Amino acid sequence: MEEEGDNINNNEDSDVEIIPETMTSDSDGPTVEEDDTNVTQNSPFIGQEFNHFEDAYAFYNNYAKSWGFSVRRSRKVKNVKGELTSAAFVCSCQGVREAHKGPQKRDSPMEIRFQCMAMFRVSLNKTSNKWVADIFNSQHTHDPVRQNQVHYLRSHRGLTEADKADLRFKKDAGMKPSQAIKLVVHCAGGHDKLGYTVKDGLNFSTKDRAERISEGDAATALAYLESKKSTDPHFLLRYTTYEEKRLHFLFWADSICRADISCFGELLAFDTTYQKNIYNMPLVIFTGINHHFKTCLFRSALLPNETDETYIWALKIVKEMLGDISLRTVVTDGDKAMRKAIANVFPNATHRLCAWHLSKNITGRVKNLPDFEPRWKKLVTAEYEPEEFEEKWNALVEESELQNNQWVSKKLFGRRNEWADTYLRSHFFAGLTTTSRCESINAVVARYENERFCLLDFFTRYDRWLRDTRETEIRLDFESNYGVVPIKNSILKPLEQSATKLFSKAAFLLFKNELEEVIGVIKGNQTEEGNLHTYTVTMFNKEKVIQVKYNIETSDMECSCQKFKSIGIPCVHMLFVLKEEKVKTIPEKLVLRRCSKNPKSLHTLPEPSTLGDDSSFSIRYGSLQFMAQRFCLLGADTPLSYRMAQDELTAACNKLEMVKKTPAERERIVIPDKFKDVLNPNQVRFKGCRKGKGKKPLKKKRRKCGNCGLRDGHYRSTCTNPPANVVESQSDEEDDDDDMDDDGDDDGDDDDGDDDQGGQPQKKQRTSRHNTTGEPIGKSQPQQKIRARTRSKTSQQEKGAKKHTGHSAGSTSRHDDRPGDEHELKQHQTRTRGAKNRSIKKNK
């Protein structure tokens, strides 16, 4: 016979074959004489039959749960053919813990082995092919746990396949593992009904995440993106590798992003200030403004660094996506690498600097002048002519006395054509003056991303954020197409009604604001040259003269305020001319496609397929869970319906168990061969990081002894080495000649230091808290307070010892282990340490 067992920590004295003397044996195996009063209806008994030994374990484990103890599998017996013939199950407190063979570095875990004798064994009956109980011992050497604590016992807790699938589903939905477990606890009715502990759930989530990327984070992430092409044929994926085939550049965009950039791609804003992944790779988000004047995403990229070569690579792919559309304007934070890349790839594009970043720079460059920044902000958006702008600027600089400030007078003013509306209002920016939209996206992405996330985690969370963002656009499209903004009963009602049919809701509200200002327009001169009518107008509260040209044949209009070119909405001056010309409908040339209700009708690519997708386990699981809500609602209505629902669920589960017996594991991402050799990227150093402060491989630093300074594992309390904080004299002769007492008198020896130093007394040799290399020996802050109290007690003891021993200051040696000298040395050490700590705090 061959025996197996998992009782690893048991010694020979706790062998499960040892049975109490009350047990007897017969032809069928050992039996136990028990009191009938201890045998209940659900208690094991000798001769009990089971179809399988696992059924016997499940029965005994349920019995143990009701009695408050845990069970583990013990010895298995096999015959010569390797067939299992006997299996024993014991109380988890059976046996004793083995003694440690070496010194322990950590405290031992809680002792749970008490040589408990409780056991249940079943053996295979060849005649009936049943597993028959032949040993049952109910004697325990310990007290059972309470019923409200049973769920912490090992054999009564554990995640089932259903529990694992539920935690995976909630994690895929964006919930943190701790949040998912709290929700499950609430649904289960308490921790005791959950079936596993919170720590078990967290450990599973960590292990499951590691298993998902076991074949490589970069390779798995690329395979995840590649799999999107099955439902989105126009999905774009580009990546490059470098040394050792490590992932270098990564770019991706789906069909909706490509449709957005084809429709709204003439304006681009991008920023790289958000870096939140374990590789510190900068996340570049390219955004624009859609027809609802909301942020739309064009594409994203993970870059290895923030150099001009890197941005050129990314912008070239953007240029490829634009196709025939020419990029007209770009908004950035003023990074030099970005500026060089834009000039290289889009030389004809107008570059605008972010006003928010400039404002922050002004705060740092111009101090003690609180009025300068607000006045500068007015210059940014003011509708001045270039000559008037320069006059206002010179007045501002002179009043602020900043003529000698090189940054203000040369750099800021020298780049005025990149931040002042005076020079930029003829270019389309849709009211965008900062990269705040990119910053807001970064803030939202922060909810979906963390610096501990791997690439695969980032992409799954990024897709959820993208789905939520696009749902906002769908809602606004619905409001624009199936809702009408209330129209006032005014003389310009025909123009307003025409605008509601052409503009999106957001664009119409901007148009409506301009229309309401028509009443404040004052008409000036009017000239007619054929089909070209020219008007000069002014606003009621402004003196600036505006000129509007209108071609009555082609409906072309041009206004000197250039607001239509900058925002895309007809300005108040244009609407006034339409009123004077008695035009009742908005000319088509005044309605940009990007401001209309359906701007994507000519650009939309086929959207990713979502209907009828049941190939994913997560989708099937979520769909069934959603469908079960009504079943749960009806089943929980009354106690009778509750019992009926339980019976129906049990019957349905039994039928499904017959369909598939394999556990519901997570569907693995199949990695194509072309991605299998792609390695994870190295951690990169981003801009703003100090030199030499990058992340280095973690190396465990051993604690240093506070007495000798060594790092061999011992501490000050157990140190037997001489202290390293006393700098020894160069020779015994110098110690005898130069040492002085605290009172400054000679210690009785002849001092020839005056002769050696040319008649000047030599300075006293002082102690210093330094090690043998001359470097100060530092201490951590928590240790200082403890050691200070120890030194205080020691000093008091040494003072008392000195008082009783009667040592005086006139002794002839400092090396005779006198208590008074030790006290003097410790006092000096305390003073030296205090000065050093004060210096450290000052530097901090």
SULTABEL-V284904 format. One record per pair of residues at least 4 apart in sequence whose ideal C-beta (glycine too) atoms are under 7 Angstrom apart, sorted by the first residue. I is the first residue (numbers start at 0). GAP is how many residues later the second one is. Records with the same first field share a line. If there is no record, write none. Layout:
I=GAP  GAP
This chain:
0=76  78
1=76
2=72  73  74
3=71  72  74
4=69  70  71
5=67
6=9  67  68  88
8=86  88  89  104
9=4  85
10=84  85  87
13=80  81  82  101
15=58  59  72  74  103
18=4  11  116  118
19=97  117  119
21=10  11
22=7  8  9
23=6  7
24=4  5
25=5
27=106
28=94  105  106
29=104  105
30=15
31=14  103  104  105
33=4  5  104
37=100
38=4  6
41=21  24
42=20
43=4  16  19  76  89  92
44=88  91
45=87  88  90
46=85  86
47=85
48=81  82  83
49=5  6  9  72  80  81
50=4  79
51=79
52=4  31  34  69  78
53=4
54=4
55=4  66  75
56=4  16  32
57=4
58=4
59=4  11  29  60
60=4  10  94
61=4
62=4
63=5  6  7  91
64=85  91
66=77
67=76  77  78  79  82
68=22  71  75
69=22  83  84  85  86
70=18  20  21  84
71=18  20  83
72=16
73=14  15  16
74=13
75=8  10  11
76=8  9
77=4  5  6  7
78=4  6
84=38  39
85=35  37
86=34  35
87=31  33
88=31
89=4  28  29
90=25  27  49
91=20  62  63
92=19  20  21  23  49
93=21  22
94=18  20
95=17  19
96=14  16
99=4
103=4
113=27  28
114=26
115=24  25  26
116=20  22  24
117=19  20  21  22
118=16  18
119=13  15  16
120=13  14
121=9  10  11
122=8  9  11
123=7
124=5  7
144=4  5  8
147=44
149=6
150=5  6  40  41
151=5  45
152=4
156=38  39  40  43
157=38
158=4  5  37  41  45
159=35
160=4  502  503
161=4
162=4  32  33
163=4  40
164=4  456  499
165=4  18
166=4  13  34  37  38
167=4  40  498
168=4  449  452  453
169=5  10  13
170=4  6  9  34
171=288  446
173=274  287  290
174=4  5
175=4
176=4  24  25  28
177=4  24
178=4
179=4
180=4  17  20
181=4
182=4
183=4  10
184=5  6  9
187=5  6
188=4
195=4  5
197=4
198=4
199=4
200=4
201=4
202=4
203=4
204=4
205=4
206=4
207=4  458
209=4
211=8  244
212=4  7  241  243
214=4  5  456
215=4  463  464
216=4  237  238  239  463
217=4  29  237  460  461  462  463
218=4  452  456  457  459
219=4  236  449  451
220=4  234  235  238
221=4  17  453  456
222=4  446  447  448  449  452
223=232  235  445
224=12  27  234
225=11  446
226=442
227=4  7  26
228=4  6
230=377  378  382
231=22  23  376
233=21  24  371  372
234=19  20
235=16  17  22
236=15
237=13  79
238=8  10  11
239=8  9
240=4  5  6  7  437
241=4  6
243=435
244=432  433  434
245=433  434  435  436
246=431  433  434
247=56  433
248=54  55  64
249=51  52
250=48  50  63  66
251=48
252=4  5  46  68
253=354
254=4  350  351  352  353
255=4  214  351
256=4  40  41  42
257=4  63  347
258=4  341  344  345  346
259=4  28  30  36  38
260=4  37  38  60  61
261=61  63  341
262=331  336  337  340
263=24  25  26  32  330
264=23  33  57  60  62
265=59  61  62  162
266=21  22  61  62  161  162  163  165
267=18  20  59  62
268=18  19  62  163  166  168  169
269=14  15  16  17  62  168
270=14  62  164  167  168
271=10  12  34
272=169
273=9  168  171
274=5  6  7  8  411
275=170  173  174  175
276=4  172  174  176  178  181
277=173  174  175  176
278=402  404  405
279=403  404  406
280=21  22  23  400  403
281=21  24  404
282=17  19
283=16  17  19  30
284=12  15  153  156
285=12  13  32
286=8  9  10  11  150  151  154
287=8  10
288=4  6  141  143
289=4  6  183
290=213  216  303  304  305  308
291=181  184  212  214
292=137  213
293=178  179
294=142  146
296=169  172
298=19  22
300=13
302=7  11
303=6  377  380
304=5  379
305=4  31  380  381
306=30
307=4  29  32  33
308=4
309=4
310=4  26  27  30
311=4  29  32  33
313=4
314=4  26  27  30  31
315=4  29
316=4
317=4
318=26
321=5
326=19  22
327=21  22  99  100
328=20  21  23  98  99  100
329=12  16  19  21  22
330=21  23  101  104
331=6  19  22  103
332=21  24  102
333=19  20  23
334=4
335=4
336=4
337=4
338=4  12
339=4
340=4
341=4  7  9
342=4
349=74  77
350=67
351=66  67  72  77
352=5  62  65  66
353=4  80  81
354=4  25  64  78  79
355=4  78  80
356=4
357=4  61
358=4  14
359=4
360=4
361=4  10  11  14
362=10
364=42  43
365=6  36  39  42
368=31
370=4
371=4  28
372=4
374=21
375=4
377=4
378=10  13  14  41
379=39  40  41  53
380=40
381=39  40
382=38  178
383=4  5  8  38
384=4
385=4  36
386=4
387=4
388=4  31  33
389=4
390=4
391=4
392=4  20
393=4
394=4
395=4
396=5  6  11  12
397=5
401=6  7
402=6
404=4
405=4
406=4  5
407=4  5
408=4
409=4
410=4
414=4
415=4  7
416=6
419=4
420=4
423=5
424=137  141
425=136  139
426=139
427=137  138  140
428=137
429=137  138
430=136
434=4
435=4
436=4
437=4
438=4
439=4
440=4
441=4
443=21
444=4  20
447=13  14  16  17
448=4  9  12
452=4  5
454=4
455=4
456=4
457=4
458=4
459=4
460=4
461=4
462=4
463=4
464=4
465=4
466=4
469=4
470=4
471=4
472=4
473=4
474=4
475=4  29
476=4
477=4
478=4  26
479=24  25  117
480=116
483=16
484=15  20  23
486=6  9  10  13
488=4
491=4  23  26  87
492=4
493=4  90
494=4  20  80  83  89  91
495=4  16  19
497=4  87  88
498=4  9  12  87
499=8
501=84  89  94
502=4  5  8  88  92  93
503=4  91  92  93
504=4
505=4
506=4  62  88
507=4
508=4
509=4  59
510=4  58  59
511=4
513=55  56  57  58  61
514=60
516=55
517=54  57  58  61
519=19  20
520=16  18  51  52  55
521=15  16  18
522=12  14
523=12  13  14  21
524=11
525=7  9
526=7
527=5
530=20  21  22
531=17  19
532=17  19
533=13  15
534=13  42
535=9  11
536=9  11  36  39
537=4  5  6  7  8
545=13  14  15  27
546=13
547=9  11  25  26  29
548=8  9
549=7  27  31
550=4  5
551=29
554=32  34
555=33
556=17  33
558=4  5  12  14  15
560=10  12
561=4
562=4  8
563=4  5  6  7  10
567=24  26  27
568=26
569=4  5  20
571=4
572=4
573=4  16
574=4
575=4
576=4
577=5
585=4  5
590=4  5
592=6
593=5
599=4
608=4
612=6
613=5  6
615=4  51
616=4  50
617=4
618=4
619=4
620=4
621=4
622=4
623=4
627=4
628=4
629=4
630=4  14
631=4
633=7
634=6  7  10
635=6
636=4
637=4
638=4
639=4
640=4
641=4
642=4
643=4
644=4
645=4
646=4
647=4
648=4
649=4
650=4
651=4
652=4
656=4
670=4  5
682=12
684=4  9
688=4  5
701=9  11
702=8  12
703=5  7
704=4  5  9  10  11  14
705=10  73  77  81
706=9  12  14  16
707=11  13  14  15  16
708=15  62  68
709=11
713=4  5
714=4
723=47  48  53
724=44  45  52  104
725=41
726=40  41  43
728=5  6  36
729=4
731=4
732=4
733=4
734=4  79
735=13
736=12  14  15  16
737=15  24  26  27
738=8  26  75
739=4  24
740=4  6  68
741=82
742=66
745=5
746=63  65
747=62  64
748=63
751=4
752=4  8  9
753=5  7
755=6
756=5
765=62
766=58  61  62
767=64
768=7  8  60  63  64
769=4  5  6  7
770=4  6
775=60
778=4  5
782=4
783=4  53
784=4
785=4
786=4
787=4
788=4
789=4
790=4  35  39
791=4
792=4
793=4  32
794=4  28  31
795=4
796=4
797=4  21  24  25
798=4  24
799=4
800=4  18
801=5  17  18  21
804=14
806=4  11  13
810=5  7
813=7
818=4
819=4
820=4
821=4
822=4
823=4
824=4
825=4
826=4
827=4
828=4
829=4
830=4
831=4
832=4
833=4
834=4
835=4
836=4
837=4
838=4
839=4
